[in-house]
């Protein structure tokens, strides 16, 4: 998953991504684990924290909902 790759590329823990994005840690764990799709607000927050576009971070979700 690109979210995990981008997070690890920066050397961030899931907790750090949670802190920087404002998305709760359990949600990040479930998103990265493929258990849930991120809500649009979460996608925006995560993309902003990682400084990438939503489309780049979640191409499968953005295409599916387009």
VMD Tcl script that draws the C-alpha trace (Angstrom):
set ca {
  {0.00 0.00 0.00}
  {1.29 3.41 -0.90}
  {0.36 4.89 2.46}
  {2.69 2.47 4.23}
  {5.44 3.01 1.66}
  {5.25 6.80 1.95}
  {5.19 6.65 5.75}
  {8.19 4.32 5.90}
  {10.09 6.34 3.29}
  {9.99 9.25 5.76}
  {11.00 7.05 8.68}
  {7.72 7.76 10.48}
  {5.93 5.40 12.80}
  {2.18 5.00 12.55}
  {1.95 7.10 15.71}
  {3.95 9.89 14.07}
  {1.70 9.84 11.01}
  {-1.32 9.98 13.32}
  {0.11 12.96 15.15}
  {0.98 14.84 11.96}
  {-2.26 14.07 10.13}
  {-4.83 14.18 12.90}
  {-6.15 10.74 11.88}
  {-6.47 8.42 14.88}
  {-3.89 5.65 15.20}
  {-6.44 2.78 15.11}
  {-7.80 4.12 11.81}
  {-4.30 4.33 10.32}
  {-3.67 0.73 11.38}
  {-6.92 -0.43 9.77}
  {-6.30 1.56 6.57}
  {-2.76 0.19 6.22}
  {-4.04 -3.29 7.03}
  {-6.60 -3.06 4.24}
  {-9.51 -3.50 6.64}
  {-11.18 -0.18 5.78}
  {-11.10 2.40 2.99}
  {-10.20 5.87 4.20}
  {-12.95 8.48 4.28}
  {-12.38 11.48 1.99}
  {-11.45 13.67 4.98}
  {-8.88 11.13 6.15}
  {-7.44 10.88 2.62}
  {-6.99 14.65 2.52}
  {-5.36 14.78 5.95}
  {-3.01 11.88 5.26}
  {-2.01 13.22 1.84}
  {-1.38 16.69 3.30}
  {0.74 15.29 6.14}
  {2.82 13.28 3.66}
  {2.87 16.16 1.13}
  {1.56 14.06 -1.75}
  {-1.71 14.16 -3.69}
  {-4.67 12.01 -2.71}
  {-4.58 10.41 -6.16}
  {-0.95 9.46 -5.68}
  {-1.52 8.08 -2.20}
  {-4.82 6.28 -2.80}
  {-5.18 5.71 -6.56}
  {-7.41 2.66 -6.14}
  {-9.87 4.50 -3.88}
  {-9.96 7.76 -5.83}
  {-10.54 5.96 -9.15}
  {-13.21 3.74 -7.63}
  {-15.15 6.73 -6.29}
  {-14.74 8.92 -9.39}
}
mol new
graphics top color blue
foreach p $ca { graphics top sphere $p radius 0.5 }
foreach p [lrange $ca 0 end-1] q [lrange $ca 1 end] { graphics top cylinder $p $q radius 0.2 }
display resetview
